[in-house]
Amino acid sequence: MGNNNYLIPANTKKSQLILGFFTKVDLIIFIVGCVWSFIMLILINNFNLLVLVLLMLPALIATFLVMPVPNYHNVLQLLTNIFNFFLNRRRYYWKGWSIYEEFQSNGK
């Protein structure tokens, strides 16, 4: 008999995503950015290159945020992790295990 070593495929979590790509928050960000750009394109009739880029900016930013990054689900998750790393405490104190704390917490 062989070993019972099972490999987990890299895309096992992909089936939990909407269309295999979006979480609910990602889909909301992407749709709002694209709809906002679309509405602005309809309302503004001045189409030079600078105005067109500015009108498409919400859709471009939303697409950038939900774009996949290796080892992360998307750029939004990567930016959230970087933000939390720099703003949260990075000095972790460890006092070790103490049997006396176990007795004190149980009231013994």
DSSP file (Angstrom, degrees, kcal/mol; ACC not computed):
  #  RESIDUE AA STRUCTURE BP1 BP2  ACC     N-H-->O    O-->H-N    N-H-->O    O-->H-N    TCO  KAPPA ALPHA  PHI   PSI    X-CA   Y-CA   Z-CA
    1    1 A M              0   0    0      0, 0.0     2,-0.1     0, 0.0     3,-0.1   0.000 360.0 360.0 360.0 148.3    0.0    0.0    0.0
    2    2 A G        -     0   0    0      1,-0.1     2,-0.1     3,-0.0     0, 0.0  -0.347 360.0 -82.7 -89.6 173.4    1.1    3.5   -0.7
    3    3 A N        -     0   0    0     -2,-0.1     2,-1.0     1,-0.1    -1,-0.1  -0.439  32.7-126.1 -72.7 150.3    1.2    6.5    1.6
    4    4 A N        +     0   0    0     -2,-0.1     2,-0.8    -3,-0.1    -1,-0.1  -0.422  54.4 148.5 -94.0  58.2   -1.9    8.4    2.2
    5    5 A N        -     0   0    0     -2,-1.0     2,-0.5     2,-0.0    -2,-0.1  -0.845  27.5-166.7 -95.5 113.3   -0.4   11.7    1.3
    6    6 A Y        -     0   0    0     -2,-0.8     2,-0.4     2,-0.0    -2,-0.1  -0.847   9.3-146.6-103.1 134.2   -3.0   13.9   -0.3
    7    7 A L        -     0   0    0     -2,-0.5    -2,-0.0     0, 0.0     0, 0.0  -0.825  10.4-140.2 -96.7 136.2   -2.1   17.1   -2.1
    8    8 A I        -     0   0    0     -2,-0.4     4,-0.0     2,-0.0    -2,-0.0  -0.854  25.3-120.4 -95.0 124.1   -4.5   20.0   -2.0
    9    9 A P    >   -     0   0    0      0, 0.0     3,-1.2     0, 0.0    -1,-0.0  -0.246  17.3-120.5 -62.2 152.7   -4.8   21.8   -5.3
   10   10 A A  T 3  S+     0   0    0      1,-0.3     3,-0.3     2,-0.1     4,-0.1   0.723 108.8  53.2 -66.7 -21.6   -3.9   25.5   -5.4
   11   11 A N  T 3>  +     0   0    0      1,-0.2     4,-0.5     2,-0.1     3,-0.5   0.001  67.9 115.3-107.2  30.3   -7.3   26.5   -6.5
   12   12 A T  T X4 S+     0   0    0     -3,-1.2     3,-0.6     1,-0.2    -1,-0.2   0.855  79.8  48.6 -67.6 -33.6   -9.5   24.8   -3.9
   13   13 A K  G >4 S+     0   0    0     -3,-0.3     3,-1.6     1,-0.2     4,-0.3   0.661  91.7  81.3 -78.2 -15.6  -10.7   28.1   -2.5
   14   14 A K  G >4 S+     0   0    0     -3,-0.5     3,-1.3     1,-0.3    -1,-0.2   0.814  83.2  61.0 -62.2 -30.4  -11.6   29.4   -6.0
   15   15 A S  G << S+     0   0    0     -3,-0.6    -1,-0.3    -4,-0.5    -2,-0.1   0.700  97.5  59.6 -70.7 -17.4  -14.9   27.5   -6.0
   16   16 A Q  G <  S+     0   0    0     -3,-1.6    -1,-0.3    -4,-0.2     2,-0.2   0.546  92.5  87.5 -85.0  -7.2  -16.0   29.6   -3.0
   17   17 A L  S X  S-     0   0    0     -3,-1.3     3,-1.5    -4,-0.3     2,-0.4  -0.588  91.6-100.4 -92.8 154.4  -15.6   32.8   -5.0
   18   18 A I  B >> S-A   22   0A   0      4,-3.6     4,-2.7     1,-0.3     3,-1.9  -0.617 109.6  -6.0 -73.5 125.1  -18.3   34.4   -7.1
   19   19 A L  T 34 S-     0   0    0     -2,-0.4    -1,-0.3     1,-0.3    -4,-0.1   0.691 122.7 -76.4  58.1  21.3  -17.5   33.5  -10.8
   20   20 A G  T <4 S+     0   0    0     -3,-1.5    -1,-0.3     2,-0.2    -2,-0.2   0.619 131.5  60.4  70.7  13.0  -14.3   32.0   -9.4
   21   21 A F  T <4 S+     0   0    0     -3,-1.9     2,-0.3     1,-0.2    -2,-0.2   0.627  87.1  62.5-138.0 -36.9  -12.8   35.4   -9.0
   22   22 A F  B  <  -A   18   0A   0     -4,-2.7    -4,-3.6    -8,-0.1    -1,-0.2  -0.780  50.9-154.0-110.7 142.8  -14.8   37.8   -6.6
   23   23 A T     >  -     0   0    0     -2,-0.3     4,-2.4    -6,-0.2     5,-0.2  -0.512  47.1 -97.3 -88.4 176.0  -15.7   37.8   -3.0
   24   24 A K  H  > S+     0   0    0      1,-0.2     4,-2.1     2,-0.2     5,-0.2   0.924 126.8  47.3 -62.4 -43.5  -18.9   39.8   -2.1
   25   25 A V  H  > S+     0   0    0      1,-0.2     4,-2.5     2,-0.2    -1,-0.2   0.908 111.8  51.0 -64.8 -41.7  -16.9   42.9   -1.2
   26   26 A D  H  > S+     0   0    0      1,-0.2     4,-2.7     2,-0.2    -2,-0.2   0.914 110.1  49.4 -61.4 -43.0  -14.8   42.6   -4.3
   27   27 A L  H  X S+     0   0    0     -4,-2.4     4,-2.7     2,-0.2     5,-0.2   0.894 111.0  49.4 -64.9 -39.8  -17.9   42.4   -6.5
   28   28 A I  H  X S+     0   0    0     -4,-2.1     4,-2.5     2,-0.2     5,-0.2   0.931 112.7  47.3 -64.1 -45.6  -19.5   45.4   -4.8
   29   29 A I  H  X S+     0   0    0     -4,-2.5     4,-2.2     1,-0.2    -2,-0.2   0.928 114.8  46.5 -60.7 -46.0  -16.3   47.5   -5.3
   30   30 A F  H  X S+     0   0    0     -4,-2.7     4,-2.3     2,-0.2     5,-0.2   0.921 114.6  45.6 -65.1 -45.5  -15.9   46.4   -8.9
   31   31 A I  H  X S+     0   0    0     -4,-2.7     4,-2.9     2,-0.2     5,-0.3   0.922 113.4  49.1 -66.2 -43.9  -19.6   47.1   -9.8
   32   32 A V  H  X S+     0   0    0     -4,-2.5     4,-2.5    -5,-0.2     5,-0.2   0.923 112.8  48.0 -62.7 -44.0  -19.7   50.5   -8.0
   33   33 A G  H  X S+     0   0    0     -4,-2.2     4,-2.0    -5,-0.2    26,-0.3   0.918 115.8  43.6 -62.5 -44.1  -16.5   51.6   -9.8
   34   34 A C  H  X S+     0   0    0     -4,-2.3     4,-2.4     2,-0.2    -2,-0.2   0.901 115.2  47.9 -70.1 -41.1  -17.7   50.5  -13.2
   35   35 A V  H  X S+     0   0    0     -4,-2.9     4,-2.7     2,-0.2     5,-0.2   0.903 111.0  51.8 -65.8 -40.5  -21.2   51.9  -12.8
   36   36 A W  H  X S+     0   0    0     -4,-2.5     4,-2.2    -5,-0.3    -2,-0.2   0.926 112.0  45.7 -62.7 -44.5  -19.9   55.2  -11.5
   37   37 A S  H  X S+     0   0    0     -4,-2.0     4,-2.3    -5,-0.2    -1,-0.2   0.908 112.6  51.2 -63.6 -41.1  -17.6   55.5  -14.5
   38   38 A F  H  X S+     0   0    0     -4,-2.4     4,-1.8     2,-0.2    -2,-0.2   0.911 110.3  48.3 -63.3 -43.5  -20.4   54.5  -16.9
   39   39 A I  H  X S+     0   0    0     -4,-2.7     4,-2.3     1,-0.2    -1,-0.2   0.913 112.1  49.4 -63.3 -42.8  -22.8   57.1  -15.4
   40   40 A M  H  X S+     0   0    0     -4,-2.2     4,-2.2     1,-0.2    -1,-0.2   0.873 108.3  53.4 -66.2 -36.1  -20.1   59.8  -15.7
   41   41 A L  H  < S+     0   0    0     -4,-2.3    -1,-0.2     1,-0.2    -2,-0.2   0.862 111.6  46.4 -64.7 -35.2  -19.4   58.9  -19.3
   42   42 A I  H  < S+     0   0    0     -4,-1.8    -2,-0.2    -5,-0.2    -1,-0.2   0.894 115.7  44.8 -72.2 -40.5  -23.1   59.3  -20.1
   43   43 A L  H  < S+     0   0    0     -4,-2.3     2,-0.5    -5,-0.1    -2,-0.2   0.821 105.9  62.7 -76.8 -31.9  -23.5   62.6  -18.3
   44   44 A I     <  -     0   0    0     -4,-2.2    -1,-0.1    -5,-0.2    11,-0.0  -0.845  54.7-177.2-103.4 125.8  -20.3   64.4  -19.6
   45   45 A N        +     0   0    0     -2,-0.5     2,-0.9     2,-0.0    -1,-0.1   0.459  53.3 102.7-100.1  -3.1  -20.1   65.0  -23.3
   46   46 A N        -     0   0    0      1,-0.1     2,-0.6     5,-0.0    -2,-0.1  -0.728  49.8-177.5 -84.4 108.1  -16.6   66.6  -23.4
   47   47 A F        +     0   0    0     -2,-0.9     2,-0.2     4,-0.1    -1,-0.1  -0.592  22.8 136.7-115.4  71.4  -14.3   63.8  -24.7
   48   48 A N     >  -     0   0    0     -2,-0.6     4,-2.4     1,-0.1     5,-0.2  -0.640  68.5 -98.7 -97.5 173.0  -10.7   64.8  -24.8
   49   49 A L  H  > S+     0   0    0     -2,-0.2     4,-2.3     1,-0.2     5,-0.2   0.881 120.2  49.8 -62.7 -42.2   -8.1   62.3  -23.6
   50   50 A L  H  > S+     0   0    0      2,-0.2     4,-2.3     1,-0.2    -1,-0.2   0.920 112.8  46.5 -64.5 -44.1   -7.6   63.8  -20.1
   51   51 A V  H  > S+     0   0    0      2,-0.2     4,-2.4     1,-0.2    -1,-0.2   0.899 111.5  52.5 -65.0 -40.3  -11.4   63.9  -19.4
   52   52 A L  H  X S+     0   0    0     -4,-2.4     4,-1.8     2,-0.2    -2,-0.2   0.907 110.2  47.7 -62.5 -42.4  -11.8   60.4  -20.6
   53   53 A V  H  X S+     0   0    0     -4,-2.3     4,-0.7     2,-0.2    -1,-0.2   0.912 112.7  49.0 -65.0 -42.3   -9.0   59.1  -18.3
   54   54 A L  H  < S+     0   0    0     -4,-2.3     3,-0.4     1,-0.2    -2,-0.2   0.874 111.1  50.1 -65.5 -36.7  -10.5   60.9  -15.4
   55   55 A L  H  < S+     0   0    0     -4,-2.4     4,-0.3     1,-0.2    -1,-0.2   0.837 113.1  46.1 -70.5 -31.4  -14.0   59.5  -16.1
   56   56 A M  H  X S+     0   0    0     -4,-1.8     4,-2.3    -5,-0.2     3,-0.2   0.531  87.3  94.8 -86.2  -6.4  -12.6   56.0  -16.3
   57   57 A L  H  X S+     0   0    0     -4,-0.7     4,-2.8    -3,-0.4     5,-0.3   0.876  79.8  52.7 -57.4 -44.1  -10.5   56.4  -13.2
   58   58 A P  H  > S+     0   0    0      0, 0.0     4,-2.3     0, 0.0    -1,-0.2   0.916 112.7  45.6 -59.3 -40.9  -13.1   54.8  -10.8
   59   59 A A  H  > S+     0   0    0    -26,-0.3     4,-2.3    -4,-0.3    -2,-0.2   0.886 113.7  49.5 -67.9 -38.1  -13.4   51.7  -13.0
   60   60 A L  H  X S+     0   0    0     -4,-2.3     4,-2.3     2,-0.2    -1,-0.2   0.908 112.6  46.4 -68.0 -41.3   -9.6   51.5  -13.3
   61   61 A I  H  X S+     0   0    0     -4,-2.8     4,-2.2     2,-0.2    -2,-0.2   0.916 113.2  49.4 -66.3 -42.6   -9.1   51.8   -9.5
   62   62 A A  H  X S+     0   0    0     -4,-2.3     4,-1.6    -5,-0.3    -2,-0.2   0.907 112.0  48.7 -63.0 -41.8  -11.8   49.3   -8.8
   63   63 A T  H  X S+     0   0    0     -4,-2.3     4,-0.7     1,-0.2    -1,-0.2   0.906 110.5  51.3 -64.3 -41.1  -10.3   46.8  -11.3
   64   64 A F  H >< S+     0   0    0     -4,-2.3     3,-0.6     1,-0.2    11,-0.4   0.892 108.3  52.4 -61.5 -40.0   -6.8   47.4   -9.8
   65   65 A L  H 3< S+     0   0    0     -4,-2.2    11,-2.4     1,-0.2    12,-0.3   0.833 114.8  39.8 -68.3 -32.4   -8.2   46.6   -6.3
   66   66 A V  H 3< S+     0   0    0     -4,-1.6    -1,-0.2     9,-0.2    -2,-0.2   0.419  87.3 118.6 -98.1   2.3   -9.8   43.3   -7.2
   67   67 A M  S << S-     0   0    0     -4,-0.7     8,-1.5    -3,-0.6     9,-0.1  -0.459  71.9-108.0 -68.0 136.4   -7.0   42.2   -9.5
   68   68 A P        -     0   0    0      0, 0.0     6,-0.2     0, 0.0     5,-0.1  -0.361  31.6-165.5 -70.2 146.3   -5.4   38.9   -8.3
   69   69 A V  B >   -B   72   0B   0      3,-0.7     3,-2.0    -2,-0.1     9,-0.0  -0.978  35.2 -93.6-126.3 140.0   -1.9   39.0   -6.8
   70   70 A P  T 3  S+     0   0    0      0, 0.0     3,-0.1     0, 0.0     4,-0.1  -0.291 110.3   8.1 -55.5 136.5    0.3   35.8   -6.3
   71   71 A N  T 3  S+     0   0    0      1,-0.2     2,-0.3     2,-0.1     3,-0.1   0.433 123.3  73.6  70.1   2.9   -0.2   34.4   -2.8
   72   72 A Y  B <  S-B   69   0B   0     -3,-2.0    -3,-0.7     1,-0.1    -1,-0.2  -0.939  83.8-124.2-134.2 159.5   -3.0   36.8   -2.0
   73   73 A H  S    S-     0   0    0     -2,-0.3     2,-0.3     1,-0.2    -1,-0.1   0.937  84.5 -28.6 -69.4 -44.6   -6.6   36.8   -3.3
   74   74 A N     >  -     0   0    0     -6,-0.2     4,-1.9    -3,-0.1    -1,-0.2  -0.948  66.5 -87.8-160.4 177.9   -6.3   40.4   -4.6
   75   75 A V  H  > S+     0   0    0     -8,-1.5     4,-3.1   -11,-0.4     5,-0.2   0.852 120.0  60.1 -65.2 -36.2   -4.6   43.7   -4.3
   76   76 A L  H  > S+     0   0    0    -11,-2.4     4,-2.1     1,-0.2    -1,-0.2   0.915 107.1  45.6 -59.6 -43.6   -7.2   44.9   -1.7
   77   77 A Q  H  > S+     0   0    0    -12,-0.3     4,-2.3     2,-0.2    -1,-0.2   0.893 112.8  51.0 -66.5 -39.7   -6.3   42.1    0.6
   78   78 A L  H  X S+     0   0    0     -4,-1.9     4,-2.3     2,-0.2    -2,-0.2   0.930 111.3  47.0 -62.8 -45.7   -2.6   42.7    0.1
   79   79 A L  H  X S+     0   0    0     -4,-3.1     4,-2.7     1,-0.2    -2,-0.2   0.876 110.8  52.8 -64.7 -36.8   -3.1   46.5    0.9
   80   80 A T  H  X S+     0   0    0     -4,-2.1     4,-2.6    -5,-0.2    -1,-0.2   0.916 110.0  48.0 -63.3 -43.1   -5.1   45.6    4.0
   81   81 A N  H  X S+     0   0    0     -4,-2.3     4,-2.1     2,-0.2    -2,-0.2   0.905 113.3  47.1 -64.9 -41.6   -2.4   43.3    5.3
   82   82 A I  H  X S+     0   0    0     -4,-2.3     4,-2.2     2,-0.2    -2,-0.2   0.922 112.7  50.2 -64.8 -43.8    0.3   45.9    4.7
   83   83 A F  H  X S+     0   0    0     -4,-2.7     4,-1.8     1,-0.2     5,-0.2   0.931 112.5  46.3 -59.4 -47.8   -1.9   48.6    6.3
   84   84 A N  H  X S+     0   0    0     -4,-2.6     4,-1.9     1,-0.2    -1,-0.2   0.859 109.9  55.2 -64.7 -35.6   -2.5   46.4    9.4
   85   85 A F  H  < S+     0   0    0     -4,-2.1    -1,-0.2     1,-0.2    -2,-0.2   0.929 113.4  39.5 -63.7 -45.0    1.2   45.5    9.6
   86   86 A F  H  < S+     0   0    0     -4,-2.2    -1,-0.2     1,-0.2    -2,-0.2   0.766 121.2  42.0 -79.5 -24.3    2.4   49.1    9.8
   87   87 A L  H  < S+     0   0    0     -4,-1.8    -2,-0.2    -5,-0.2    -1,-0.2   0.685 102.7  73.5 -97.5 -18.0   -0.4   50.4   12.0
   88   88 A N  S  < S-     0   0    0     -4,-1.9     2,-0.1    -5,-0.2     0, 0.0  -0.512  97.6 -81.9 -93.2 164.8   -0.6   47.6   14.6
   89   89 A R        -     0   0    0     -2,-0.2    -1,-0.1     1,-0.1    -2,-0.1  -0.418  38.3-174.8 -65.2 133.0    1.8   46.8   17.3
   90   90 A R        +     0   0    0     -2,-0.1     2,-0.8    -4,-0.1    -1,-0.1   0.411  59.8  87.7-111.1  -0.2    4.8   44.8   16.0
   91   91 A R        -     0   0    0      2,-0.0     2,-0.5     0, 0.0    -1,-0.1  -0.885  63.1-165.8-100.9 111.5    6.5   44.1   19.3
   92   92 A Y        -     0   0    0     -2,-0.8     2,-0.5     2,-0.0    -2,-0.0  -0.839   6.5-150.0-103.4 128.7    5.0   40.9   20.7
   93   93 A Y        -     0   0    0     -2,-0.5     2,-0.5     2,-0.0    -2,-0.0  -0.834  12.1-174.0-100.6 131.2    5.7   40.0   24.3
   94   94 A W        -     0   0    0     -2,-0.5     3,-0.1     1,-0.1    -2,-0.0  -0.985  11.7-179.9-125.7 121.5    5.8   36.4   25.3
   95   95 A K        -     0   0    0     -2,-0.5    -1,-0.1     1,-0.3    -2,-0.0   0.409  43.0-124.7-101.6   2.3    6.1   35.6   29.0
   96   96 A G        -     0   0    0      2,-0.0     2,-0.4     0, 0.0    -1,-0.3  -0.161  40.7 -47.6  85.8 178.2    6.1   31.8   28.5
   97   97 A W        -     0   0    0     -3,-0.1     2,-0.4     4,-0.0     3,-0.1  -0.711  51.4-170.5 -90.9 140.1    3.9   29.2   30.0
   98   98 A S     >  -     0   0    0     -2,-0.4     4,-1.0     1,-0.1     3,-0.5  -0.985  20.8-157.4-134.4 123.9    3.2   29.3   33.7
   99   99 A I  H  > S+     0   0    0     -2,-0.4     4,-1.5     1,-0.2     5,-0.1   0.786  95.3  64.1 -67.1 -26.0    1.5   26.5   35.6
  100  100 A Y  H  > S+     0   0    0      1,-0.2     4,-2.2     2,-0.2    -1,-0.2   0.840  96.3  55.7 -69.1 -32.3    0.6   29.0   38.3
  101  101 A E  H  > S+     0   0    0     -3,-0.5     4,-2.5     2,-0.2    -1,-0.2   0.872 104.2  54.8 -65.8 -35.1   -1.6   31.0   35.9
  102  102 A E  H  X S+     0   0    0     -4,-1.0     4,-1.3     1,-0.2    -1,-0.2   0.901 110.4  45.4 -63.9 -40.8   -3.6   27.9   35.1
  103  103 A F  H  X>S+     0   0    0     -4,-1.5     5,-2.5     1,-0.2     4,-0.6   0.879 113.4  49.9 -69.6 -37.2   -4.3   27.4   38.9
  104  104 A Q  H  <5S+     0   0    0     -4,-2.2     3,-0.5     1,-0.2    -2,-0.2   0.882 109.6  50.2 -70.1 -37.1   -5.1   31.1   39.3
  105  105 A S  H  <5S+     0   0    0     -4,-2.5    -1,-0.2     1,-0.2    -2,-0.2   0.800 112.2  47.7 -72.7 -27.0   -7.5   31.2   36.4
  106  106 A N  H  <5S-     0   0    0     -4,-1.3    -1,-0.2    -5,-0.2    -2,-0.2   0.525 113.6-117.8 -87.5  -6.8   -9.4   28.1   37.7
  107  107 A G  T  <5       0   0    0     -4,-0.6    -3,-0.2    -3,-0.5    -4,-0.1   0.740 360.0 360.0  79.0  23.3   -9.5   29.5   41.2
  108  108 A K      <       0   0    0     -5,-2.5    -4,-0.2    -6,-0.2    -5,-0.1   0.425 360.0 360.0 -96.6 360.0   -7.4   26.7   42.8
